[in-house]
Amino acid sequence: KGTPGSEVLQWKGQGTTKQLQEIVLGRCHNYIAIVNPELRDKDCLKIWELFQNAFMYKHPCRATEEDFQPLMDLARQSIPCNKSLFWSKTKDLVHRYTKTNRDFLTLEDTLLGYMADGLSWCGDPSSPGVNYESCPEWTECENNPSSMYWKMSSKMFAEAACGITQVMLNGSIEAGAFINNSIFGSVEVVNLNPNKVSKMQIWLMQDIDGPQK
Ligand code: 2NF
């Protein structure tokens, strides 16, 4: 912290999204009422409380699985077999696809993914318990609250998959489409249940102008 009045940016990442509570609550209610009414009995206020308890007033590099487990358990949902669509380095394209084509569901079509997509959040041990100025990127400290959230919800999403699964990869990435330390490579692939998942179809997408890697 700098001298009073001069805010010093502590971390490299975006600070907590303003009006986080209103956005998360609004998205949760929209999801359970309109997007997927099968989940109409979920308690959005309780979900928000568990979300905020997971990171508020905590050091943003010391998030634990225990912090987020109650939220994960309450927001858990099943995914119909043959519907799971994973992605890596194809975020815009995959969601342009799922917007008009309802055959497949990405993590962002589940409650946990839908509530948090595009948002940023992290805590601060001192009042008001939330850092609106900056948050750590996962390259700065791995155990930050948003990495924990995405890793745990990605793990749950992968564990829930059954039947034939899909993944949209980026065939124009220099280093290759499959990245070992991506969430897809390090969390999702390894948490697929071989007793439930029969195969994975890989959609290798390239930029129109190439390169084809
Ligand atoms: O913001 C999301 N909607 C999001 C974030 C992280 C993970 C979604 N996911 C889920 C999706 F459902 C996909 O199936 O994971 C899969 C995509 O993750 P990816 O890492 O394979 O793909 P990228 O396009 O490389 O990254 C997506 C986001 O994840 C972050 C990255 O900064 C980007 O915001 N990310 C990538 N690797 C890590 C990591 N090891 C990471 N965050 C934490 N630890």
Residues whose N, C-alpha, C, O or C-beta is under 5 A from the ligand:
A	BS01	2NF	F86 W87 S88 K89 T90 L107 D117 G118 W138 S147 W150 S154 N181 S182 I183 F184 G185
